């Protein structure tokens, strides 16, 4: 890829993080992808209003992509029309702020990128259904089927995989290696199990995921991302965000 294409972890609606760290780093025509928990529905009252923040991002000369995590307002996401972008379905939050939908394969400068968002909220009991938690955080069968179909169509071969959570055996690996992951969250196993199938079935160069709030290069060309900003192609860290913000 000739233009900058970068990956970073969960941003959780933190507007100051964008203003101070990310915006100062990105250049014209660059792209940055957030690995879930972008924060749709969680922006209001932090800095500007949520819509004002999207307007701010629209004024920037770069593109923001995100897959959904388990901290998004899925009712709000559903209010955006489904459109086509680079071979896959998306929601345009703004012209350059784009939600990548589950199970889609996008082609960007000749590279295929498979995306699958979603995750389980371990703090579910502390949140309010319809206000700060939505059942759609976990995928439904039609989304799994969409992914199977799209992967089959591309011969189970992509260049990069972007997800929020990780394959089941990687979650277990992180737990066994004392990376702050206590154990597998049983409620998330339908999704991590599906991603395990994707790993075993699909040829890929690198797999990036967020969710676990760690930065670590793991096994099988998989990288857990939080405060690092990494180059999509190489996986190398090109900048660190400011975790204290």
C-alpha positions in Angstrom: 0.0 0.0 0.0 1.4 3.4 -1.0 -0.5 5.5 1.4 -0.3 5.1 5.1 -2.7 2.4 6.5 -2.6 2.1 10.2 -4.2 0.0 12.9 -5.0 0.9 16.5 -7.0 -0.5 19.4 -10.2 0.5 21.2 -10.8 4.2 21.5 -14.0 4.1 23.6 -15.3 7.4 22.4 -12.3 9.3 23.7 -12.3 12.5 21.7 -9.2 14.0 23.4 -7.2 10.9 22.3 -8.0 11.8 18.7 -7.4 15.5 19.0 -4.1 15.2 20.9 -2.6 11.9 19.5 -4.2 10.5 16.4 -5.0 13.7 14.5 -1.4 15.0 14.9 0.0 11.8 13.4 -2.2 11.2 10.4 -1.4 12.7 7.0 -3.5 13.4 3.9 -5.0 10.3 2.3 -3.9 8.0 5.2 -6.3 5.5 6.7 -6.6 4.4 10.3 -8.7 1.4 11.4 -10.0 0.9 15.0 -10.3 -2.7 16.1 -13.7 -2.3 17.8 -15.1 -0.2 20.7 -14.8 2.9 18.5 -17.6 4.3 20.8 -20.7 4.9 18.7 -23.2 6.2 21.2 -20.6 6.8 23.9 -19.2 10.2 22.8 -21.7 12.7 24.2 -20.6 14.8 27.1 -16.9 14.1 26.8 -15.6 16.9 24.7 -18.0 18.0 22.0 -21.4 16.5 21.2 -21.1 13.2 19.3 -22.4 14.7 16.0 -20.0 17.6 16.4 -17.1 15.1 16.8 -18.1 13.3 13.6 -18.2 16.7 11.9 -14.7 17.3 13.2 -13.5 14.0 11.8 -15.1 14.7 8.5 -13.0 17.8 8.2 -9.8 15.7 8.5 -7.9 14.7 5.3 -7.7 11.0 6.3 -10.1 8.1 6.5 -11.3 6.4 9.7 -12.5 2.8 9.6 -13.8 0.7 12.5 -15.3 -2.6 13.2 -17.8 -2.7 16.0 -16.9 -4.0 19.4 -19.0 -4.6 22.5 -19.1 -0.9 23.5 -21.2 0.6 20.6 -24.8 1.7 20.4 -26.1 -0.8 17.9 -29.5 0.8 17.7 -27.8 4.0 16.5 -25.6 2.1 14.0 -28.8 0.6 12.5 -30.1 4.1 11.7 -27.4 4.5 9.0 -28.1 3.3 5.5 -26.1 0.3 4.3 -23.8 1.2 1.4 -21.1 -0.5 -0.6 -17.4 0.4 -0.2 -14.5 -1.4 -1.7 -16.4 -4.5 -2.3 -18.2 -4.8 1.0 -21.1 -3.4 3.0 -20.6 -0.5 5.3 -22.3 2.3 7.2 -21.1 5.8 6.4 -21.1 7.7 9.7 -19.5 10.5 7.7 -17.9 10.5 4.2 -14.6 9.4 5.8 -15.8 7.7 8.9 -16.9 4.2 8.0 -18.2 1.3 9.9 -17.0 -2.0 8.5 -19.6 -4.7 8.8 -19.3 -8.2 10.2 -18.1 -10.9 7.7 -17.3 -8.6 4.9 -14.2 -8.7 2.7 -12.9 -5.4 1.4 -10.3 -4.7 -1.3 -8.0 -1.8 -0.6 -5.2 -1.1 -3.0 -5.2 -4.7 -4.2 -5.2 -6.2 -0.7 -8.1 -8.2 0.7 -9.2 -7.4 4.3 -11.6 -9.6 6.2 -13.5 -7.9 9.1 -15.5 -9.4 11.9 -16.6 -7.3 14.9 -18.4 -8.1 18.0 -17.6 -9.2 21.5 -19.0 -9.9 25.0 -19.2 -7.3 27.7 -17.9 -8.7 31.0 -19.4 -5.6 32.6 -22.8 -6.3 31.2 -24.4 -6.3 34.7 -23.3 -2.7 35.3 -24.8 -1.4 32.1 -28.4 -0.6 31.1 -30.0 -2.5 28.2 -30.9 0.0 25.4 -28.9 2.8 26.9 -25.4 1.4 27.5 -25.6 -2.2 26.5 -27.1 -3.9 23.4 -27.6 -7.6 22.7 -26.3 -7.1 19.2 -22.8 -6.9 20.6 -22.6 -10.7 19.9 -23.1 -11.8 16.3 -26.1 -13.6 15.0 -26.2 -16.6 12.7 -26.8 -14.6 9.6 -23.6 -12.7 10.3 -21.6 -15.9 10.7 -23.1 -17.2 7.5 -22.3 -14.0 5.7 -18.6 -14.4 6.7 -18.5 -18.1 5.6 -20.0 -17.1 2.2 -17.6 -14.3 1.6 -14.5 -16.2 2.7 -15.5 -19.1 0.4 -15.9 -16.7 -2.5 -12.4 -15.4 -2.0 -11.0 -19.0 -1.8 -10.3 -18.6 2.0 -7.4 -16.4 1.2 -7.1 -12.8 2.4 -4.2 -10.5 3.2 -5.3 -9.1 6.6 -7.9 -9.9 9.2 -9.3 -7.3 11.6 -11.5 -8.3 14.5 -12.4 -7.1 18.0 -11.9 -10.3 19.9 -9.6 -13.2 19.1 -9.8 -16.9 18.1 -10.4 -19.3 20.9 -7.0 -20.9 21.0 -5.4 -17.4 21.1 -7.5 -16.4 24.1 -6.3 -19.5 25.8 -2.7 -18.8 24.8 -2.9 -15.3 26.3 -4.3 -16.7 29.5 -1.6 -19.4 29.8 1.1 -16.9 29.1 -0.1 -14.6 32.0 -1.0 -11.7 29.7 -3.7 -10.4 32.0 -6.4 -12.7 30.5 -7.7 -14.7 33.4 -9.6 -17.3 31.4 -12.0 -17.7 28.5 -15.3 -15.9 29.0 -17.8 -18.6 28.4 -20.5 -16.3 26.9 -18.0 -15.2 24.2 -17.1 -18.7 23.0 -19.6 -18.8 20.1 -17.7 -15.9 18.6 -14.2 -17.0 19.6 -15.0 -20.5 18.4 -16.1 -19.1 15.1 -12.9 -17.1 14.8 -11.0 -20.3 15.5 -12.7 -21.8 12.5 -11.7 -18.7 10.4 -8.1 -19.1 11.6 -7.9 -22.8 10.7 -9.7 -22.3 7.3 -8.2 -19.1 6.0 -4.8 -18.1 4.7 -3.8 -14.6 5.9 -0.6 -12.5 6.4 -1.5 -10.7 9.6 -4.4 -10.7 12.1 -5.0 -7.7 14.3 -7.5 -7.6 17.2 -8.3 -5.3 20.2 -10.7 -6.0 23.1 -8.1 -7.3 25.6 -6.4 -4.0 26.4 -2.9 -5.3 25.8 -0.3 -4.6 23.1 1.6 -7.8 22.2 2.8 -9.6 19.1 1.6 -13.2 19.6 1.7 -16.3 17.6 0.4 -17.2 14.1 1.0 -13.7 12.9 -1.6 -12.4 15.3 -1.2 -9.0 17.1 -3.2 -7.7 20.1 -3.4 -3.9 19.8 -4.4 -1.2 22.3 -2.2 2.0 22.6 0.1 1.2 19.7 -0.5 2.6 16.2 0.8 -0.1 13.9 1.5 -0.3 10.2 -1.0 -2.7 8.6 1.5 -4.2 6.2 4.4 -4.8 8.6 2.7 -4.8 12.0 5.4 -2.5 13.3 4.7 0.1 15.9 4.9 3.6 14.3 3.6 5.6 17.2 2.3 5.0 20.7 -0.9 6.7 21.9 -1.0 8.4 25.3 -2.6 5.8 27.6 -3.1 8.3 30.4 -5.6 10.3 28.3 
